[in-house]
């Protein structure tokens, strides 16, 4: 078990003001009724406009549905499509009852073509029904911290009790981009689905325009219904920082997101975390090496470039001691960094050397047993040698008499 805290320290990161013409952003510059710009690494809101106002979110719902499907960790599970799955209005990925398709390909159908049929297929395959899947969605939302969200449909079709906020959707997107398979899928330009036990093939296309027009964009999800209007969630990565832009009911969402992303990256820079552990060591029991030094990997964290600096607190969590043998590189704890109480980074701590185990001392009874065993072995060898020599002498005596005619 990792034991808490050898020490903690606050490090003031001085982020000096730079001479540049800042990109300003006012509420009137966006078409969106609600918007937020969120930094995934440090949890900072860089811009918001009615970000806590509850609104319907259309097909951006599929971020949650896709994430839950990927978290099943059964990408090659075969799903047979049923009438209930495809009996849905709105956008379709072209699934038909009787089709057989891998679960991972259903996720591609959701994130690239925004197939409502695919969302239904995932929900029924995972939970057996829409009510059960909604419960799973809301449980996951609560775990993420989405306090003002209620999921009802897996696809995002309108329902009175199906709603979220821009801020909650930013939290969901930040969680989703931690999943490497999710990022791979939502940033794919096109993908060919090969159906199982069939010659049927479908090519899917990603309709996210920002993938090719915004530097570092990794996509995520579009959405539209008449009630919701145009909804969009975007993630972009540059220089170690991931920005999440969310707009709900935004007639000009593509341009809104370009403005938000550029505004955000102009306000951010990355700063190297303090990873100096020169004075830190960990005790080793059962080795001639009594103390092993500890390494902490390097890492950067995004900070706001506003000249005021940010205070980052570091806490060290480490084992009280280790039993030998210890291999170099063994994880022995972690360094935790936070800003304003929010954890922004955890870095593993590793042993910076190895420690071989000393053979344990033998107990008194073991030493007695060993002496008795040695005496027996030596006695047995002497007895064997005596009988062998005696046999040789007797044989020599009789051979001599025979040779002398006796």
Secondary structure in CASP SS format (residue, H / E / C, confidence):
PFRMAT SS
TARGET T0000
AUTHOR 0000-0000-0000
METHOD secondary structure of the structure
MODEL  1
X C 1.00
X C 1.00
X E 1.00
X E 1.00
X E 1.00
X E 1.00
X E 1.00
X E 1.00
X E 1.00
X E 1.00
X E 1.00
X E 1.00
X E 1.00
X C 1.00
X C 1.00
X C 1.00
X C 1.00
X C 1.00
X C 1.00
X C 1.00
X C 1.00
X C 1.00
X C 1.00
X C 1.00
X C 1.00
X C 1.00
X H 1.00
X H 1.00
X H 1.00
X C 1.00
X C 1.00
X C 1.00
X C 1.00
X E 1.00
X E 1.00
X E 1.00
X E 1.00
X E 1.00
X E 1.00
X C 1.00
X C 1.00
X C 1.00
X C 1.00
X C 1.00
X E 1.00
X E 1.00
X E 1.00
X E 1.00
X E 1.00
X C 1.00
X C 1.00
X C 1.00
X C 1.00
X C 1.00
X E 1.00
X C 1.00
X C 1.00
X H 1.00
X H 1.00
X H 1.00
X H 1.00
X H 1.00
X H 1.00
X H 1.00
X H 1.00
X H 1.00
X H 1.00
X H 1.00
X H 1.00
X H 1.00
X C 1.00
X C 1.00
X C 1.00
X C 1.00
X C 1.00
X C 1.00
X C 1.00
X E 1.00
X E 1.00
X E 1.00
X C 1.00
X C 1.00
X H 1.00
X H 1.00
X H 1.00
X H 1.00
X C 1.00
X C 1.00
X C 1.00
X C 1.00
X C 1.00
X C 1.00
X C 1.00
X C 1.00
X C 1.00
X C 1.00
X C 1.00
X C 1.00
X C 1.00
X E 1.00
X E 1.00
X E 1.00
X H 1.00
X H 1.00
X H 1.00
X H 1.00
X H 1.00
X H 1.00
X H 1.00
X H 1.00
X H 1.00
X H 1.00
X H 1.00
X C 1.00
X C 1.00
X H 1.00
X H 1.00
X H 1.00
X H 1.00
X H 1.00
X H 1.00
X H 1.00
X H 1.00
X H 1.00
X H 1.00
X H 1.00
X H 1.00
X C 1.00
X C 1.00
X H 1.00
X H 1.00
X H 1.00
X H 1.00
X H 1.00
X H 1.00
X H 1.00
X H 1.00
X H 1.00
X H 1.00
X H 1.00
X H 1.00
X H 1.00
X H 1.00
X H 1.00
X C 1.00
X C 1.00
X C 1.00
X C 1.00
X C 1.00
X E 1.00
X C 1.00
X C 1.00
X C 1.00
X C 1.00
X C 1.00
X C 1.00
X C 1.00
X C 1.00
X C 1.00
X C 1.00
X C 1.00
X C 1.00
X E 1.00
X E 1.00
X C 1.00
X H 1.00
X H 1.00
X H 1.00
X H 1.00
X H 1.00
X H 1.00
X H 1.00
X H 1.00
X H 1.00
X H 1.00
X H 1.00
X C 1.00
X C 1.00
X C 1.00
X H 1.00
X H 1.00
X H 1.00
X H 1.00
X H 1.00
X H 1.00
X H 1.00
X C 1.00
X C 1.00
X C 1.00
X E 1.00
X E 1.00
X E 1.00
X E 1.00
X E 1.00
X C 1.00
X C 1.00
X C 1.00
X C 1.00
X C 1.00
X C 1.00
X E 1.00
X E 1.00
X E 1.00
X E 1.00
X E 1.00
X C 1.00
X C 1.00
X C 1.00
X H 1.00
X H 1.00
X H 1.00
X C 1.00
X C 1.00
X C 1.00
X C 1.00
X C 1.00
X E 1.00
X E 1.00
X E 1.00
X E 1.00
X E 1.00
X E 1.00
X E 1.00
X E 1.00
X E 1.00
X C 1.00
X C 1.00
X C 1.00
X E 1.00
X E 1.00
X E 1.00
X E 1.00
X E 1.00
X E 1.00
X E 1.00
X E 1.00
X E 1.00
X E 1.00
X C 1.00
X C 1.00
X E 1.00
X E 1.00
X E 1.00
X E 1.00
X E 1.00
X E 1.00
X E 1.00
X E 1.00
X C 1.00
X C 1.00
X C 1.00
X C 1.00
X H 1.00
X H 1.00
X H 1.00
X H 1.00
X H 1.00
X H 1.00
X H 1.00
X H 1.00
X H 1.00
X H 1.00
X H 1.00
X H 1.00
X H 1.00
X H 1.00
X H 1.00
X E 1.00
X E 1.00
X E 1.00
X E 1.00
X E 1.00
X C 1.00
X C 1.00
X C 1.00
X C 1.00
X C 1.00
X C 1.00
X C 1.00
X C 1.00
X E 1.00
X E 1.00
X E 1.00
X E 1.00
X E 1.00
X C 1.00
X C 1.00
X C 1.00
X C 1.00
X C 1.00
X E 1.00
X E 1.00
X E 1.00
X E 1.00
X E 1.00
X E 1.00
X C 1.00
X C 1.00
X C 1.00
X E 1.00
X E 1.00
X E 1.00
X E 1.00
X E 1.00
X C 1.00
X C 1.00
X C 1.00
X C 1.00
X C 1.00
X E 1.00
X E 1.00
X E 1.00
X E 1.00
X E 1.00
X E 1.00
X E 1.00
X E 1.00
X E 1.00
X C 1.00
X C 1.00
X E 1.00
X E 1.00
X E 1.00
X C 1.00
X C 1.00
X E 1.00
X C 1.00
X C 1.00
X C 1.00
X C 1.00
X E 1.00
X E 1.00
X E 1.00
X E 1.00
X E 1.00
X E 1.00
X E 1.00
X E 1.00
X E 1.00
X C 1.00
X C 1.00
X E 1.00
X E 1.00
X E 1.00
X E 1.00
X E 1.00
X E 1.00
X E 1.00
X E 1.00
X E 1.00
X E 1.00
X C 1.00
X C 1.00
X C 1.00
X E 1.00
X C 1.00
X C 1.00
X C 1.00
X C 1.00
X C 1.00
X C 1.00
X C 1.00
X C 1.00
X H 1.00
X H 1.00
X H 1.00
X H 1.00
X H 1.00
X H 1.00
X H 1.00
X H 1.00
X H 1.00
X H 1.00
X H 1.00
X H 1.00
X H 1.00
X H 1.00
X H 1.00
X H 1.00
X H 1.00
X H 1.00
X H 1.00
X H 1.00
X H 1.00
X H 1.00
X H 1.00
X H 1.00
X H 1.00
X H 1.00
X H 1.00
X H 1.00
X H 1.00
X H 1.00
X H 1.00
X H 1.00
X H 1.00
X H 1.00
X H 1.00
X H 1.00
X H 1.00
X H 1.00
X H 1.00
X H 1.00
X C 1.00
X C 1.00
X C 1.00
END
